[in-house]
């Protein structure tokens, strides 16, 4: 079965190079190319490719802004020169099944990654895998710190929504509580976190730093 691929990168030289590598395999067929996120979404809807190679930095709409929409129609394999932890984590959270960093893979790696992602598997270049593992460790550390903070489940729910930017009234509506109850939960949570404002609470809850 032939795997269809959409190549998305704002650099035409890169697109041509990727197409050349992919077309070395009889198992892969490139069905389109796009130089920006808007065109990528249009072509993904038109061709329904099995895999889309997606760059991060592009004009009109970059990879981060479209990865979640794109992932609804195709398996996304991020392929970019950006190895920053924030971008890697955001791409993976947005629905990308794999992440390759230019300069850290060779043509056989690319073909293996495309076939793996098309089969529903994940594929990370070593640098991306290292970042992902670090992010998981940090997430675990934050979860442990939150457990030690002694907040109730409802106080955690309220803080999560506070971090999403919701007002007390909106939090109350979302959780089926009265606004007064939300204020009480926040008051108790602020005391346990040793903070005096909503901003401090958001920063500390997101960071998982509750010891000081």
Buried (B, 14 or more C-beta within 10 A) or exposed (E): EEBBBBBBBBBEEBBEBBBEBBEEBEEBBBBBBBBBBBBBBEBBEEBEBBBBBBBBBBEEBBBBBBBBBBBEBBBBBBBBEBBEBEBBBBBBEBBBBBBBBBEEBEBEBBBBBBBBBBEEEBBBBEBBBBBBEEBEEBEEEBEEBBEEBEBEEBBBBBBEBBBEEBEBEBBBEBBEBEBEBBBBBBEBBBEEBEBEEBEEBBBBBEEBEBEE
